[in-house]
Amino acid sequence: MSADTQVAIVGAGPAGLLLSHMLGEAGIDCVVFERGDREHVGTRLRAGGLEHGAVDLLRSLGLGQRLDAIGLLVERTDFRFDGRGHRVDFKAATGHNFTIYPQYEIVTDLLAAHAARGREVKFNTPVTRIEGLDGERPVIRYEEGGAARQLNCDFVAGCDGYHGVCRPAIPAGVIRVYEEVYPFGWLGILAQVAPPSLEVAYSCHDDGFAMSSFRAPEVSRLYLQCESDDRAEDWSDDRIWSELVRRLDVPERPAVRPGPIVQKSVTAMKSFVIEPMQYGRLFMAGDAAHIVPPTGAKGLNSAMADISVLAPALIDFYRRGSRARLDGYSAQAMQRVWQVQRFAADMCRLLHRFPGMSDFERRMQRERLAYMTGTPTGVLTYAENFVGLPFDA
Ligand SMILES: Cc1cc2nc3c(=O)[nH]c(=O)nc-3n(C[C@H](O)[C@H](O)[C@H](O)COP(=O)(O)OP(=O)(O)OC[C@H]3O[C@@H](n4cnc5c(N)ncnc54)[C@H](O)[C@@H]3O)c2cc1C
């Protein structure tokens, strides 16, 4: 099949870079287009935690060295409600940890692996249009150094996030879009201070959700439920810390530790899925195809799980000439995608205060939390979803 490259990958986030790495190791030619610069891509502060399936995948690809050296193992979640803490030991329930290893570290490892093997990522190179997806040779139109260029390929991987160009290239009526927008946002902060403990705490407080997590032994990551239209600059550091203390602190648990806030931002909360995740020669993965509210810590893991299905399907095509696995990509990936959506949406509904909640709804929320943290079935259900359903690597 004549083409300028075999697989054109749009987007150098974790999904695009992981796919490029896996295809490159299998000897498949690909070109990665990224509209941002290297600095932007390598330092974006986003997800922080890896499921065991994601850790196993990175190790199997020879990308586990820094992860094993600096990743922090978490064994428990502490749920705060009724004015006290309720620990769920997910390690004891499942045998698996959750690993704190920030998204920018994974991207750093993937970029280093690309550099070591002489594989180029085209930074500052936005894709502007994609044509011919239902033909034999799709065309990628892009801008490079101010000039309009094009490249032919066998397949396109749409790894370009929620605001990318690949999804709009699918003709109207081909995909079904599912979307749920939640009536609140998350104010997230990064603070240069050690976390109260090396465990993740979720608080379901009368004044709204709060969460305490971390990115490194001296770097805390905390979140507060806020209004969807709040701006980060409207929240002073003092207001943030006093609200975190009020919502998170309970007796017999280490108290919130205020410290210098080095970054703050407001994130919208939504659930979003397209179905199917493929059209013609285009295969969608990661945030380009699905978004979860961050309550379950699933976005990054879900993107990696997609690639663990898509990369072997593409490799199978080039090794054996069969499209069977590629044709089944969406159906296979979607099984996990929807289970992750279920968990993330359940966690979002369980832990936040919704406008206009009745006393009955609040009481149900409390009873679901009590069941989830206080019964073996509840604990196991939370634990196996949080540490992650199996990857299909
Ligand atoms: C503020 C924030 C906080 C988050 N926190 C968490 C968290 O705590 N836990 C969690 O699990 N997940 C979190 N997520 C989600 C997680 O970061 C994403 O699920 C993950 O980044 C998905 O990876 P991806 O590669 O699919 O998409 P992205 O990381 O979005 O990468 C897509 C890439 O495509 C590029 N691109 C877009 N359009 C074009 C174009 N036309 N041409 C070329 N390149 C293009 C973009 O510049 C980008 O680099 C968070 C997300 C955000 C935004």
The ligand as a MOL file (V3000), in Angstrom:
LIG
                    3D

  0  0  0     0  0            999 V3000
M  V30 BEGIN CTAB
M  V30 COUNTS 53 58 0 0 0
M  V30 BEGIN ATOM
M  V30 1 C -7.5000 20.1000 33.8910 0
M  V30 2 C -7.5480 18.6060 33.7580 0
M  V30 3 C -7.3470 17.8040 34.8860 0
M  V30 4 C -7.3900 16.4160 34.7770 0
M  V30 5 N -7.1980 15.6450 35.8930 0
M  V30 6 C -7.2440 14.3000 35.7700 0
M  V30 7 C -7.0540 13.4480 36.8880 0
M  V30 8 O -6.8300 13.9190 38.0090 0
M  V30 9 N -7.0980 12.1040 36.6960 0
M  V30 10 C -7.3180 11.5350 35.4590 0
M  V30 11 O -7.3020 10.3170 35.2950 0
M  V30 12 N -7.5040 12.3130 34.3910 0
M  V30 13 C -7.4690 13.6740 34.5200 0
M  V30 14 N -7.6650 14.4330 33.4380 0
M  V30 15 C -7.9000 13.7650 32.1780 0
M  V30 16 C -6.6060 13.3110 31.5240 0
M  V30 17 O -5.6380 14.3190 31.6220 0
M  V30 18 C -6.9380 12.9840 30.0820 0
M  V30 19 O -7.8790 11.9380 30.0890 0
M  V30 20 C -5.7190 12.5960 29.2470 0
M  V30 21 O -4.9020 13.7070 29.0230 0
M  V30 22 C -6.1760 12.0120 27.9180 0
M  V30 23 O -5.0750 11.8640 27.0610 0
M  V30 24 P -5.2390 12.0350 25.5040 0
M  V30 25 O -3.9020 11.7140 24.9330 0
M  V30 26 O -6.4220 11.2870 25.0510 0
M  V30 27 O -5.6340 13.5620 25.2780 0
M  V30 28 P -4.7960 14.9030 25.5520 0
M  V30 29 O -3.8860 14.7150 26.7040 0
M  V30 30 O -5.8080 15.9900 25.6100 0
M  V30 31 O -3.9070 15.0840 24.2700 0
M  V30 32 C -4.4500 15.5150 23.0200 0
M  V30 33 C -3.3700 16.2470 22.2580 0
M  V30 34 O -3.8480 16.5310 20.9460 0
M  V30 35 C -3.3640 17.8000 20.5800 0
M  V30 36 N -4.2050 18.3330 19.4920 0
M  V30 37 C -5.4880 18.7530 19.5660 0
M  V30 38 N -5.9240 19.1720 18.3460 0
M  V30 39 C -4.8830 19.0310 17.4990 0
M  V30 40 C -4.6980 19.3000 16.1140 0
M  V30 41 N -5.6760 19.8340 15.3670 0
M  V30 42 N -3.5090 19.0270 15.5480 0
M  V30 43 C -2.4980 18.4850 16.2920 0
M  V30 44 N -2.6090 18.2320 17.6130 0
M  V30 45 C -3.7890 18.4800 18.2090 0
M  V30 46 C -3.4620 18.6050 21.8590 0
M  V30 47 O -2.6130 19.7590 21.8350 0
M  V30 48 C -3.0170 17.5870 22.8870 0
M  V30 49 O -1.6280 17.6400 23.1430 0
M  V30 50 C -7.6350 15.8280 33.5180 0
M  V30 51 C -7.8380 16.6160 32.3990 0
M  V30 52 C -7.8120 18.0060 32.5060 0
M  V30 53 C -8.0540 18.8550 31.2860 0
M  V30 END ATOM
M  V30 BEGIN BOND
M  V30 1 1 1 2
M  V30 2 1 2 3
M  V30 3 2 2 52
M  V30 4 2 3 4
M  V30 5 1 4 5
M  V30 6 1 4 50
M  V30 7 2 5 6
M  V30 8 1 6 7
M  V30 9 1 6 13
M  V30 10 2 7 8
M  V30 11 1 7 9
M  V30 12 1 9 10
M  V30 13 2 10 11
M  V30 14 1 10 12
M  V30 15 2 12 13
M  V30 16 1 13 14
M  V30 17 1 14 15
M  V30 18 1 14 50
M  V30 19 1 15 16
M  V30 20 1 16 17
M  V30 21 1 16 18
M  V30 22 1 18 19
M  V30 23 1 18 20
M  V30 24 1 20 21
M  V30 25 1 20 22
M  V30 26 1 22 23
M  V30 27 1 23 24
M  V30 28 2 24 25
M  V30 29 1 24 26
M  V30 30 1 24 27
M  V30 31 1 27 28
M  V30 32 2 28 29
M  V30 33 1 28 30
M  V30 34 1 28 31
M  V30 35 1 31 32
M  V30 36 1 32 33
M  V30 37 1 33 34
M  V30 38 1 33 48
M  V30 39 1 34 35
M  V30 40 1 35 36
M  V30 41 1 35 46
M  V30 42 1 36 37
M  V30 43 1 36 45
M  V30 44 2 37 38
M  V30 45 1 38 39
M  V30 46 1 39 40
M  V30 47 2 39 45
M  V30 48 1 40 41
M  V30 49 2 40 42
M  V30 50 1 42 43
M  V30 51 2 43 44
M  V30 52 1 44 45
M  V30 53 1 46 47
M  V30 54 1 46 48
M  V30 55 1 48 49
M  V30 56 2 50 51
M  V30 57 1 51 52
M  V30 58 1 52 53
M  V30 END BOND
M  V30 END CTAB
M  END
